[in-house]
Amino acid sequence: MRVITASALAASLLLAVAAQAQAPQSFRVISPIFGQLVSFAMPSNFTVVFENTKGGHYIREAVLNGETPERWTQMITITGEKGMALTPGHSPQVFASTIAAGFKSACPDSFAARAVGETTFGRFEGFVAVIGCGRIDSGPTRHSETTLLITLRGATDYYTIQWAERGPESDEPPIHDISWDARLRDLGPIDLCPIVAGEDAPYPSCVDKS
């Protein structure tokens, strides 16, 4: 029979607590946005502070606990563009380029971008990039603003998931920082699910898929 001493048990408990502290804590978010359910992992230290649907555009913003839509250091944004996937000539990369162009117009002298590349989320096409401004005046003070940008082409609509971070102003945003790759992993798995008639949250058909 194996005997576990009190000191060994205490050490095991400390290791378990340390492992739990190091593991990213998150919860699965599944939201009906226009024609599909959007599924991804949201870090548990974020809180939704804004949500709006206007015409064919949907947006939801979440910031770190205790921060506000005006004053934030990190923000996770989900958007949906109704019917865009049915428009000829669009692709996840083209959509990402359009968003990047908006960033560049806000900071032409300090804009930078890095293409992570084409990918798939489930069976849906996507594109991932890191874009940002070294100096931008939006918000209470001048700062840098860098975003992990994920675009997805759904069955009928386009979606984005963006994880943005503000920091000190600089000549170039930190687009090559390895933290962006880690954040991409933290958001996964990312997928789109069909909306099942009569099914309510927590959307078990999509939970089981994830």
TAMO-V561703 format. One record per backbone hydrogen bond with DSSP energy under -0.5 kcal/mol. NH is the residue of the N-H (numbers start at 0). CO is the residue of the C=O. Records with the same first field share a line. If there is no record, write none. Layout:
NH->CO + CO
//
This chain:
3->1
4->2
8->4
9->5
10->6
11->7
12->8
13->9
14->10
15->11
16->12
17->13
18->14
19->15
20->16
21->17
22->18
26->41
28->39
29->27
30->37
32->30 + 35
33->31
35->32
36->192
37->30
38->36 + 190
39->28
40->186
41->26 + 39
42->40
43->24
45->42
46->62
48->60
49->60
51->58
53->56
56->53
57->79
58->51
59->77
60->49
61->75
62->46
63->73
64->44
66->63
67->70
71->69
74->163
75->61
76->74 + 161
77->59
78->159
79->57
80->157
81->55 + 79
83->80
84->155
85->82 + 155
86->83
87->85
89->86
94->90
95->91
96->92
97->93
98->94
99->95
100->96
101->97
102->98
103->99
104->100
105->101 + 102
106->102
109->106
110->106
111->131
113->129
115->113 + 127
116->127
118->125
120->123
121->119
123->120
125->118
126->150
127->116
128->148
129->113
130->146
131->111
132->144
133->109
135->142
142->135
143->166
144->132
145->164
146->130
147->162
148->128 + 146
149->147 + 160
150->126
151->158
152->124
153->151 + 156
157->80
158->151
159->78
160->149
161->76
162->147
163->74 + 161
164->145
165->72
166->143
169->133
172->109
174->172
176->173
179->176
180->177
181->177
182->178
183->179
184->180
185->181
186->182
187->183 + 184
190->38
192->36
194->34
195->193
196->194
198->195
202->199
205->202
206->202
207->203
208->204
209->205
//
